Amino acid sequence: MTDRPMPDTISFLLAYVCKAHRARAEALLNDVGLHTGQELFLTNLWEQDGQTQTELVEKMCVQPATISKMLTRMQETGLVERRPDPDDNRVSRVYLTARSRQLQEEVEVVWQELEEQTVKNFSLEERVLLRRLLMQIHENLSDDSTP
């Protein structure tokens, strides 16, 4: 047993921060008709339309079932559409719709507002340091070689 109670750990605080960030993102995204995670899905398509589900799984670092469920919901709401790959009918590709293309600027404004709220009262140096530390935490947690 450690001498630090669990609520005093960085991991505990990080979980609380993530929960608060997700709740704030959800509230802001709901204003433009999206749910948390859908903006990340769309961002990948705004960067490169017509990706396969496998490509989206890899880029978003999620399970295939997560992408499949998200894709179905987004297709039902008219945000994306699936079309067969012109070179391989076994593969389907995901494309933006006119509706989702129109959302790009609104989502970017929402994400900027979220960013401003997240780092409010931080100096530039603190922002740079926080970004570096978060990248290191991500690398630590993504390293499959550690037990």
N, C-alpha and C positions, 0 to 999 in steps of 0.2 A: 504494500500500500504506500502511496506517496504522501508527502506532507502538504501537498497543494490540493485543496478541495477542487472538484471538477469545475464548478462555476468560475474559479479563478484562472483557468487555463486559457491559453490563446485559442485553442481549438473550440472551446465552448463559446468564447466571445465571437470568433469567426462565424460559427453557426448562427448566432443571434444577428450578426451583421448581415449575413446572407439572407436570412428570413426577412429582415426589415427592408433590405434592398429589393427583394422579390415582391414584397407587398406594395412598395411604392411604385415599382415598375408596372405591376398589374393595374394599379389605379390609374396611372398615366396612360397606359396602352388601351385600357377599356374605353377611354375617351375617344380613341380613333377606331374602335371596333375590333381590337385584337386582344389576345391573351398572351401572357408571358410565354416566351419561347417561340411564338409565331413570328415575332420580329426578327429573331435570329435565323429562322428558316427562310424568311423572305430576303434577308440580307444576303444570304448565300446565293439566292437566285438573282438578286439585283446585280451581284458581281458576275455571275455566269448563269444565264438562263438555260434551261434544258438539261439539267443534270439528272443523273440516275439516282434512285433511292440509295444505292450503295455509296455513291459519292457523297450524298448528303449525310449519311450515317457517319462516314469517316470524318467529314469536315466539322460536324456538330458534336462528335464524340459521344454519341448516344447509341442505344440498342436499336436494331432494325424494327422491332415492334413499336418503339416510341415514334420513329419516323412514319411508320405505316399508319398508326393511329392519328398522328398529327396531320398527315397528308389527307386522310379521309375526311377529317373535320374541316380542313381548309378547302378541300374540293367542294364539300357540301355548302360552304358559305361563299363560294365563287372567288376564292383568292388564288387558287392554282388549278391547273388541269394536267392530267396525265395523257400522254400521247405515245404511241409505239415508236421505238427507235427506227428511223428509216432504213438502217442497215441491218438490224437484228430484231425481228418481231418478238423475240423472247424477252426483250428489255423494254421497259417503259421509261420515258423521260418526263420530268416535271417542269412545267412552264408557268410563268406568271400570266395573270389575266390583266385586262385593262384596269380592273378595280385595284389589284395589288400594285400595279405600276403607279397609280395615282396616290397610293399611300406612302410612297418612299419619302417624300419631303416631310410629311407629317410625322412619320416614325423617327426621322433624323432629328426633328425639333424636340420630340418627346425624349429621345435618348440624350440630347444635349441638356435638356432640363434636368433629367435624372443625374447626369454627370455633375452638373453645377450644384445640385442639392447634396450629392455624395461627398464632394470635396470642398464644400463651403467652409470658409475660415481656415483653409490650408494655404500655406505659402507655396510658391512654385517648387522650392526645394523639397518640401514635405510631400507634395504630389509626386514628384519624380522618385523619391525614396519609397513611398507607398507602392507605386507601380512596380518598382524593382523587387520589393519584398513579396508582393503578391505573385509576381511571376516566379519567384523562387519557391514559394509555397506550392504553386501549381506544379512546378517541376518535381518537387519532392514527393507530392502525392501521386503524380503520374508515373513515377519510376517503378517499374514492375520488378526490378532486381532487389528492392529492399523488402525485408520480411514484414 
